[in-house]
Amino acid sequence: KKEAEPTVSVIVSRPDSSKFWMDIIHQIAKELNKYNINLMYTYVPTQLKDNYQLPAILTSGQIAGAIVLNVNDPEMTKLINQLDIPLIFLDIPPQTKAENLKGDLVLIEGRSATQRLTAHVLAKGCSRVGFIGDIHYAQTNFERYHGYLDAMADYSLKVDPAICLTDPINIYHYEEEIHAFLKNLKSMPEAFVCVSDFVAQYVESYLSANGYSIPGDVIMTGFDGRKEYSNVADMLTTALVQTDNLGKRLAAQLL
């Protein structure tokens, strides 16, 4: 009798079906398929509510392992971490300690990459450089912010908190919150280091709508190298995340 093919799950909590995430998931599926392993998509809410239980498919012994993507709620992470199967986490909330994970953690290197992006801007003679990105959302965001701080320190420049937006941003209100922050600035900095291209698109849309030219008036950097945000796709200095390699690496770690 032929053994049933094992199934593993990607566990995702944001209904963000952007090309970036789909490329990673597609690559995971392609890689696992070589080993006759099926991939299933399991959705969990962005925030853990009282009495919430994980989908039965994850707890019933039908799943051989899971890769956790885009889950950024510490309580949800804790609940998933209790599953008794091999687990791979891509990124975690900064409040979650890596040593408490039962699974493995894969992080996209961001500190030195953002340090280099920021230094690239500072080398052009800018000194008033702000940072935009919720550093409480994900460990990678936190590390990118520290890359920005490293570069500012390397150039002996003081960070001005007034031109930095690092507080929690509601994932459903990014545009409104970023636009409100920019509107309240007394004067625009010479440059913004954005935690991601996703964030950069909202900074760009505000600046363009308010008569600023980029990079003439304000230089911007991003992170991820995502093409789907057409307003910033080819004008940002950014760090290219190789989604194919990342998908392969996550699959290999789970195997």
C-alpha positions in Angstrom: 0.0 0.0 0.0 1.4 3.4 -1.1 2.1 5.7 1.8 0.0 8.9 1.8 2.0 12.0 0.8 2.7 14.2 3.8 1.2 17.7 3.9 2.8 20.8 5.5 1.2 24.2 6.0 2.2 27.8 5.5 0.5 29.7 8.3 -0.2 33.3 7.4 -2.1 36.0 9.3 -2.3 38.9 6.9 -4.5 38.6 3.9 -1.7 40.3 2.0 -1.7 38.4 -1.2 1.0 40.7 -2.6 3.4 39.3 -5.2 6.2 39.4 -2.7 4.6 36.9 -0.3 3.0 34.8 -3.1 6.5 34.4 -4.7 7.9 33.1 -1.5 5.0 30.6 -1.0 5.1 29.5 -4.6 8.8 28.8 -4.3 8.2 26.8 -1.0 5.6 24.8 -2.8 7.9 24.1 -5.8 10.7 23.0 -3.5 8.5 20.7 -1.4 6.9 19.2 -4.5 10.3 17.7 -5.3 9.9 15.5 -2.2 6.2 14.7 -2.8 5.2 16.9 0.0 1.9 18.9 -0.4 1.7 22.5 0.7 -1.5 23.9 2.3 -2.4 27.5 3.1 -3.8 28.1 6.6 -5.0 31.5 7.6 -5.0 32.8 11.2 -6.3 36.2 12.4 -3.9 39.1 12.8 -4.7 39.3 16.5 -5.4 36.6 19.0 -8.9 37.1 20.5 -10.2 35.4 23.7 -11.1 31.7 23.3 -9.6 31.5 19.8 -8.4 28.1 18.8 -6.1 27.2 16.0 -7.7 25.6 12.9 -8.3 21.8 13.7 -6.2 20.9 10.6 -3.1 22.2 12.5 -3.8 20.4 15.8 -5.3 17.1 14.6 -2.0 15.4 13.5 -2.8 15.7 9.8 0.0 18.3 9.2 3.7 17.2 9.3 5.2 20.6 9.8 4.6 24.4 9.2 6.2 27.5 8.0 5.0 30.7 9.7 4.9 33.8 7.5 3.7 37.3 8.3 2.4 36.5 11.8 3.2 39.5 13.9 1.0 39.2 17.0 3.1 38.0 20.0 0.1 36.0 21.5 -0.7 34.3 18.2 3.0 33.4 17.8 2.9 31.9 21.3 -0.1 29.8 20.4 1.4 28.5 17.1 4.7 27.8 19.0 2.8 25.2 21.1 2.1 23.0 18.1 3.9 19.7 18.4 5.3 19.6 14.8 8.5 21.0 13.2 8.1 24.8 12.8 9.9 27.4 10.9 9.3 31.1 11.6 10.2 33.7 9.1 10.6 36.7 11.3 8.9 37.2 14.7 7.5 40.1 16.7 10.3 41.8 18.7 8.5 41.0 21.9 9.0 37.3 21.2 12.3 35.9 22.4 14.0 33.7 19.8 15.2 31.3 22.6 11.5 30.5 23.5 10.7 29.3 20.0 10.3 25.5 19.6 11.0 25.9 15.9 13.7 27.5 13.9 13.9 31.2 13.1 14.9 32.6 9.7 15.5 36.3 9.4 16.2 38.5 6.4 19.5 40.3 7.2 18.5 44.0 7.6 20.8 45.8 10.0 23.9 46.0 7.8 21.9 46.4 4.6 20.0 49.4 6.1 23.2 50.8 7.5 24.6 50.7 3.9 21.4 52.3 2.5 21.5 55.1 5.0 25.3 55.6 4.5 24.6 55.9 0.8 22.2 58.8 1.5 24.6 60.5 4.0 27.5 60.3 1.6 25.4 62.6 -0.7 25.7 65.3 2.0 22.4 64.9 3.7 22.4 65.3 7.5 18.6 65.6 8.3 17.5 62.1 7.6 14.3 60.6 9.1 13.3 57.0 9.5 9.7 55.6 8.9 8.6 52.2 10.0 6.8 50.4 12.9 9.8 49.0 14.8 7.4 47.1 17.2 5.9 45.1 14.4 8.7 42.7 13.4 12.2 41.8 14.5 13.4 42.7 11.0 11.9 46.2 11.2 13.6 46.6 14.6 17.0 45.6 13.1 16.6 47.8 10.1 16.0 50.8 12.4 19.3 49.9 14.2 21.1 49.9 10.9 19.8 53.4 10.4 21.1 54.4 13.9 24.5 52.7 13.1 24.9 54.8 10.0 23.9 58.0 11.8 26.4 57.3 14.5 29.1 56.5 12.0 28.6 60.0 10.6 28.4 61.5 14.1 24.9 62.8 13.4 22.2 63.2 16.0 18.9 61.4 15.3 15.9 63.8 15.4 12.9 61.9 16.9 10.6 64.6 15.3 11.3 63.3 11.8 11.2 59.6 12.8 7.9 57.5 12.9 8.8 54.3 14.8 5.6 53.9 16.8 3.1 51.1 16.2 1.1 51.7 13.0 -2.3 50.0 12.5 -1.9 47.6 9.7 -5.2 48.6 8.2 -4.4 52.4 8.3 -0.9 52.7 7.1 -1.7 55.4 4.5 -3.7 57.6 6.9 -1.2 57.3 9.8 1.9 58.0 7.6 0.2 60.9 5.8 -0.9 62.4 9.1 2.7 62.1 10.5 4.1 63.8 7.4 1.5 66.6 7.4 2.4 67.5 11.0 6.2 67.9 10.3 7.4 71.5 10.8 9.8 71.0 7.9 10.7 68.1 5.6 14.0 66.3 6.1 16.4 65.9 3.2 15.8 62.2 3.2 13.7 59.3 4.6 14.9 55.8 5.2 11.8 53.7 4.9 11.6 50.3 6.6 10.2 48.7 3.4 9.0 49.6 -0.1 5.5 49.0 1.3 6.0 52.0 3.6 7.9 54.0 1.0 4.9 54.0 -1.4 2.8 55.9 1.2 5.6 58.4 1.8 6.0 59.0 -1.9 2.2 59.4 -2.5 2.1 62.2 0.2 5.2 64.0 -1.0 4.1 63.9 -4.7 0.6 65.1 -3.8 2.2 68.0 -1.9 4.6 69.3 -4.5 7.8 67.7 -3.4 10.1 66.1 -6.0 11.9 62.9 -5.4 14.9 62.7 -5.2 15.2 66.5 -5.9 13.7 67.7 -2.6 13.6 64.5 -0.6 15.7 61.3 -1.1 14.1 58.0 -0.2 15.2 54.5 0.5 13.1 51.3 0.9 13.7 47.6 1.5 12.5 44.4 -0.3 12.8 45.4 -4.0 9.1 44.9 -4.6 7.8 45.8 -8.0 4.1 45.9 -7.3 4.1 49.4 -5.9 4.3 51.2 -9.2 4.8 54.7 -7.8 8.1 53.7 -6.2 9.2 50.6 -8.2 12.0 52.1 -10.2 12.9 55.2 -8.2 13.9 53.9 -4.8 17.3 52.9 -3.6 16.3 49.6 -2.0 17.6 46.3 -0.8 16.5 43.4 -3.0 15.1 40.4 -1.1 15.6 37.3 -3.3 12.2 35.7 -2.8 13.1 32.6 -4.7 16.1 31.9 -2.5 14.2 32.7 0.6 11.4 30.2 -0.4 14.0 27.5 -1.1 15.8 28.2 2.2 12.5 28.0 4.3 11.6 24.7 2.6 15.1 23.3 3.2 15.0 24.2 6.8 11.7 22.5 7.3 12.9 19.4 5.5 
